[in-house]
Amino acid sequence: YHLARKLAPRLTVHGVFMEIYSIGVLITGDSGAGKSELALELVTRGHRLVADDAPEFTQIAPDVLDGTCPELLRDLLEVRGLGVLNVREMFGDTAVKRNKYLRLIVHLVRSQEPSKEAMARITGESESRRVLDLDVPVVGLPVAAGRNLAVLTEAAVRLHLLRSKGMDPAAAFLARHTEFLLQGESP
């Protein structure tokens, strides 16, 4: 077990890795997008920090990426204006986690023109990112003043959990909409 883990493919990614609603979520985005501030807000809401800035992912099985924090950065979160914070000392032992399997990526994007495609507003933008040999679902969240990114991130995680159980609110809405249109056509 230990030898296989030591020899497994490994990758360091820029972002903040957290446990949100019991699943591993990697928060990515450009420098200054607010990843660490979002992580701090999520920790205050009861979620757990795994790694800030440079989480390491190891592919321990064909469909499992285990994320950990380098020893040098363990328990630490760097927030602009505040400096380096020790999350364990500030929020207690339950605010940090040693490792977690990666299941979702939340990518913070600078606010741009509204999407021209109407379907993207209904179904959400479905993408995936290749991490080692695994495709991980990605949710893009536009960053803009006044948006509560912590609530949006929690909602994205809950939506991911629903979809992983086979429930898709957008597909249900589209089916309901189609049924409504068909009923309107009949006399």
C-alpha positions as CSV (number, residue, x, y, z in Angstrom):
1,Y,0.0,0.0,0.0
2,H,2.6,2.5,1.0
3,L,4.9,1.7,-1.9
4,A,2.0,2.0,-4.4
5,R,1.1,5.3,-2.9
6,K,4.7,6.6,-3.0
7,L,5.0,5.6,-6.7
8,A,1.5,6.9,-7.8
9,P,1.3,9.8,-10.2
10,R,1.3,13.1,-8.3
11,L,0.5,16.7,-9.3
12,T,0.6,20.1,-7.5
13,V,-2.2,22.5,-8.5
14,H,-2.6,26.2,-7.8
15,G,-5.8,26.7,-5.7
16,V,-7.4,26.0,-2.4
17,F,-8.6,22.5,-1.6
18,M,-11.5,22.1,0.9
19,E,-14.0,19.7,2.2
20,I,-17.5,21.2,1.6
21,Y,-20.6,19.1,2.5
22,S,-18.3,16.0,2.8
23,I,-16.8,16.2,-0.7
24,G,-13.4,17.5,-1.8
25,V,-13.7,20.8,-3.7
26,L,-10.7,22.5,-5.4
27,I,-11.2,26.3,-5.7
28,T,-9.2,27.7,-8.6
29,G,-9.0,31.0,-10.4
30,D,-6.5,33.8,-11.4
31,S,-4.3,35.3,-8.8
32,G,-6.3,37.9,-6.8
33,A,-9.7,36.3,-7.7
34,G,-10.6,35.7,-4.1
35,K,-9.8,32.0,-3.6
36,S,-8.4,32.4,-0.1
37,E,-11.1,34.9,1.0
38,L,-13.7,32.4,-0.2
39,A,-12.0,29.6,1.7
40,L,-11.9,31.7,4.9
41,E,-15.7,32.4,4.6
42,L,-16.4,28.7,4.0
43,V,-14.3,27.8,7.1
44,T,-16.3,30.2,9.2
45,R,-19.5,28.5,7.8
46,G,-18.3,25.1,9.2
47,H,-16.4,23.6,6.2
48,R,-12.8,22.4,6.4
49,L,-9.6,23.5,4.8
50,V,-7.3,20.8,3.4
51,A,-4.7,22.9,1.6
52,D,-4.1,26.5,0.5
53,D,-2.1,27.6,-2.5
54,A,-0.5,24.3,-3.5
55,P,-2.6,21.2,-2.9
56,E,-0.9,18.0,-4.0
57,F,-3.0,15.3,-5.7
58,T,-2.1,11.7,-6.0
59,Q,-3.9,9.2,-8.2
60,I,-4.3,6.3,-5.8
61,A,-6.8,4.4,-8.1
62,P,-8.1,4.8,-11.6
63,D,-11.0,6.9,-10.5
64,V,-9.6,8.4,-7.2
65,L,-7.5,11.6,-6.7
66,D,-6.4,12.1,-3.1
67,G,-5.6,15.7,-2.2
68,T,-3.2,16.7,0.6
69,C,-1.3,19.7,1.8
70,P,2.5,20.0,1.7
71,E,3.9,19.8,5.3
72,L,5.3,23.3,5.0
73,L,1.8,24.8,4.4
74,R,-0.3,22.6,6.6
75,D,-3.1,24.4,8.5
76,L,-2.1,27.8,6.9
77,L,-4.2,30.1,4.8
78,E,-2.7,33.3,3.3
79,V,-5.3,36.1,2.9
80,R,-4.3,39.5,1.3
81,G,-4.3,42.2,3.9
82,L,-4.2,39.8,6.9
83,G,-1.2,37.7,6.0
84,V,-0.8,34.1,7.0
85,L,-3.5,32.6,9.2
86,N,-3.2,29.4,11.2
87,V,-6.7,28.0,10.6
88,R,-6.3,25.2,13.2
89,E,-5.4,27.7,15.9
90,M,-8.1,30.2,15.0
91,F,-11.0,27.9,14.4
92,G,-10.0,24.6,16.1
93,D,-9.0,21.1,15.0
94,T,-12.3,20.5,13.2
95,A,-11.6,23.4,10.7
96,V,-8.9,21.5,8.9
97,K,-8.6,18.1,7.3
98,R,-5.5,16.1,6.4
99,N,-6.7,14.8,3.0
100,K,-9.8,14.4,0.9
101,Y,-10.7,12.9,-2.5
102,L,-11.2,15.5,-5.3
103,R,-14.7,15.4,-6.7
104,L,-15.4,18.9,-7.9
105,I,-13.6,22.1,-9.1
106,V,-15.1,25.5,-8.5
107,H,-13.3,28.0,-10.9
108,L,-13.6,31.7,-10.1
109,V,-13.8,33.8,-13.2
110,R,-13.7,37.6,-13.5
111,S,-17.1,38.9,-14.4
112,Q,-17.6,39.3,-18.1
113,E,-20.3,39.9,-20.7
114,P,-23.4,37.9,-19.8
115,S,-23.5,34.5,-21.6
116,K,-25.1,34.8,-25.0
117,E,-26.4,31.3,-24.9
118,A,-29.7,31.1,-23.0
119,M,-29.4,27.4,-22.3
120,A,-26.2,28.0,-20.3
121,R,-28.3,30.0,-17.9
122,I,-30.7,27.2,-17.4
123,T,-28.5,24.1,-17.4
124,G,-25.3,25.7,-16.0
125,E,-22.0,25.4,-17.8
126,S,-20.9,21.8,-17.8
127,E,-17.2,21.4,-18.2
128,S,-14.5,19.1,-16.9
129,R,-10.8,19.5,-16.3
130,R,-8.2,16.7,-16.6
131,V,-6.3,16.2,-13.4
132,L,-3.7,13.4,-13.9
133,D,-5.8,10.7,-15.6
134,L,-9.2,11.8,-14.4
135,D,-11.8,14.2,-15.7
136,V,-13.1,16.3,-12.8
137,P,-16.3,18.4,-13.2
138,V,-15.8,22.1,-13.2
139,V,-18.3,24.8,-12.2
140,G,-17.4,28.4,-13.2
141,L,-18.5,31.1,-10.9
142,P,-18.3,34.7,-12.1
143,V,-16.8,37.0,-9.5
144,A,-18.4,40.4,-9.1
145,A,-19.0,42.9,-6.3
146,G,-22.0,42.0,-4.2
147,R,-22.1,38.3,-5.1
148,N,-22.0,35.9,-2.1
149,L,-19.5,33.4,-3.4
150,A,-19.7,31.2,-0.3
151,V,-23.4,30.7,-0.8
152,L,-22.9,30.1,-4.5
153,T,-20.1,27.6,-3.9
154,E,-22.3,25.7,-1.4
155,A,-25.1,25.7,-3.9
156,A,-22.7,24.4,-6.6
157,V,-21.6,21.6,-4.3
158,R,-25.2,20.7,-3.4
159,L,-26.1,20.7,-7.1
160,H,-23.2,18.4,-7.9
161,L,-24.4,16.0,-5.1
162,L,-27.9,16.0,-6.7
163,R,-26.5,15.3,-10.1
164,S,-24.3,12.5,-8.8
165,K,-27.5,10.9,-7.5
166,G,-29.1,11.1,-11.0
167,M,-31.3,14.2,-10.3
168,D,-31.0,17.2,-12.6
169,P,-33.2,20.2,-11.8
170,A,-32.5,21.8,-15.2
171,A,-33.6,18.6,-17.1
172,A,-36.7,18.4,-14.9
173,F,-37.5,22.1,-15.7
174,L,-37.0,21.5,-19.4
175,A,-39.3,18.4,-19.3
176,R,-41.9,20.4,-17.4
177,H,-41.6,23.3,-19.9
178,T,-42.0,20.9,-22.9
179,E,-45.1,19.4,-21.2
180,F,-46.6,22.8,-20.6
181,L,-46.0,23.8,-24.3
182,L,-47.6,20.5,-25.5
183,Q,-50.6,21.1,-23.3
184,G,-51.0,24.6,-24.7
185,E,-51.1,23.3,-28.3
186,S,-54.0,20.9,-27.7
187,P,-57.6,22.4,-27.9
